[in-house]
Amino acid sequence: MNDLATSKGGIKSFNLADGAAKTSIDFPAGICNDLVLDKDGNIYATESFLGRIFYLPKGGTAFTTFSMDTTLAPAGAGQFGADGIVFDGNASLYVNNISKNSLIRFPINGNGTSGTPELFTVTPALASPDGMRFVDATTLLVVENVATTGRLTRLALNVAGKSAAGTVLS
C-alpha cells in the first residue's frame, strides 16, 4: 500500500480468516510500485521514483536494497523508472522501466544478491511498459500505457540472445 499524501509505502499482511492486521513493514524509501514473490516466499518490490528493487526475505521485518542499477532509474526528473516486476520461477527477476521503455533481467545469485543486470532488446520497442506476468518459461505478457488506450503485448523471450520479440494482442 502507498500513502501518496506522505509518499510513504509499505507492505501489510492480514489474516484471511477474519481480516485482522498481522504485520506492517515500511518501505525504506519512495513508494512501492509492483511486487513479486519468488519460489521461497521472499518479496521483491520495485520503487519507481528512485529506480530500485527492494528485497524482503520470507518472515523478515525490514526491506533491504536488492539493486540500484542505473537501468532502473527514471529517464528524467518527475518520471517513473522501475515498474513491473516478475519472477521467472527459477532464479531471475524481469523488471521493466516505464520511462526508458526497457526490459531488464536480474539473475538472483545463490546467496540472494543481484547478479549483473542484462538489458534486453525488444522488437518492436516497448511503449511505457507497466504490469507484466509470465505465461510460460519464455513468454511474458506486458501491459503498455500507450496514449490513452493502452495495449497488451506478448513477448517471446530469447534469454541467451538477450532479446524479445513482441506481438500486440489487444
N, C-alpha and C positions, 0 to 999 in steps of 0.2 A: 504494500500500500504506500501511497505517496500523499503527503500533505503539501499541496502546491503553494499554499499560503506561506508556509515556513520553509519550503524547499527541503523538507526532511522526509526521508524514506525509510522503509524498514520491512521486515518480514514478520508476519503474525501467523500463529497456528491456533487452531480451535479444535475442541473435542467434537467429533462428528455426531456423537450420540445426543448431546444436549446443547451444543453451540457455545459452551463456555470457553473463554480465552485460556490458552495454555502457555504460550510463550510470545514474547515480542523482542525482536532483535533489531536495533537501529542500523541503518546503512551508514558506513563510515563517512561518506561524502556524496553530495548530489542526490539524485533520485534514481530509483530502480526503474529501468525500462522493461526488461524482459528477464525471465529466469528459466533454468532448466535443471533437472535432477540427472545425475549420472547413474550408472547401474548399482552403485553402492549407497545411493541416497544423499550424496553430497550436493549442495546447491551452488550453481554458478549464475551470477546475475550481471547484466550489463548496466552501466551508468553512462548516459548519453552526453551530458554537458561537458564532462571532463574526458570522456573516452577511456573507460576502464572496464575490466572484468573483475568482479569480486568473488570470493570463494568462502563458503560456509560449510565446514565438514559436518556430516551427519551427527546430530547430538551436540554440535558446537554452540557456543554462546556469543561469538563475535566473528564478523567478516574479516578476511584478510585480502590483500590485493593479489589476484592471480596474474593479471597482466595490465601494464600501462603502455603497451607498444604504441608507437606513433600511428600505426594503421587504424587504431581505434578512435583517434582524436577527430573532433569535428573539422570540417573543411574551413570554417571561419567562425568568427565571434557570433554568438547567439544561435548557432546551428547545433543540430544533433550529430553525434558520431556513432559510437557502438549502439546497436539497436537490437535486432532479433538475434537469438542465440538458440542453438540446438546441439544435442549430444548425439553422436553417430552410433551409439550402442556399443562401441568398442573402447577407443582411447583418444578421441578427438572432439573438440568443440568447433562448430562453424558459427561465425558471427558476421553479420552484415553491418556496414557503415552507411547510414541513410544519406548523409550529405556528400560522401565520396562515391556513392553508388558502387560499393565494392563488397566482395565476399572474401573472408579470411578464414583459414583453417588453423586452429591452435591444437597441436598434439599435446596430450597430457602425459608427462613423464611418469615413470614408475613410482617416484616419490611424491606425486601430486602436483608438482610445479609445471609451469608452462614450458613447452618446447618452443622452438623457433617458429614464429608465425609464417604461414605461406599464403601469399596473395594469389587468388585465382583470377584468371582471365575469363570473363563471362561474355558470351556472344549470343544474341545481341546484348549490349550493355544493360545493366540493371538501371532502373529509374526510381530513386528514393525507396530502396527496399526496407521492409518493415518486418512483420512476423514471418517465421519460417517453421516448417515441420518436415521431418523425413517421411517419405513414402516407403522406401526400402533403402538398402545399404548405399545405393548410388543415385538416388533420386530425391531431390528437395522440392517442396512447394514453397513459393515465396509470394507474399502479398506486397505489391508495389503501390506507392502513393503517386500515381500518375495523374497530373492535373486535378480535376475534381471527380474523376470516375474511378480511379484505381484499376488494378488488374491483378490477375492470378497467373503466375508463371511457373512452369515445371522446369527444373534444372537437372540435366543429366550430367553427373559429376564424373570427371576423369581425374581421379586423385593423383595418379602418377604424373600426369601431364599438367597438373595444377590449372585445370580449365573446366568450364561448364558450358554446355550448350542449352540455351533457353528456348522454350516453346510457350507462347502465350496461350493460356487455356480459356480465359474469360476476361 
